[in-house]
Structure formats: structure tokens, C-alpha cells
Amino acid sequence: MSNITNVKEKIQQLEKQQRLLWPMFDQELKGKIFGGANVGQFIMESFKQSKLEKDLAMILPQRSIEQGIK
């Protein structure tokens, strides 16, 4: 169960960081970020600020950000 707990903690950490970063990426706060580049930046910055870059590096060989956006 510790792996599941660890994953849940990481997800909570990412969600918290995304709430903090959202105003920076969604300047008009209309609830949408337009363009794949902005979405990619938002995702990468969320992982970076959460200190989960190693996790992102493990995810990206399996699925690219562009594949995830689609």
C-alpha cells in the first residue's frame, strides 16, 4: 500500500502546485489555457515546482505531453 500512498501524496502535491501556478498561465482566468505549448509549459512547471521532475522523466517515455493533451 505504500506505493499507492506515495502516488496519492505526489498527486496532491501536483494539484496544490497547479492551483498556485494557474493564475500565471491563465491570465484572464477563464478556465482554459490555449495552445499545446502553454499546456506543456504548465505541466512541466507543475512537476518542476513540486520537485517531481524524476517522475515526469519516467512518464514521458511512455506518453508524451502532446499525446496526453489529445
Summary of the structure (lengths in Angstrom):
residues: 70
radius of gyration: 12.9
end to end distance: 31.3
largest distance: 41.1
contacts: 151
relative contact order: 0.14
helix: 71%
strand: 0%
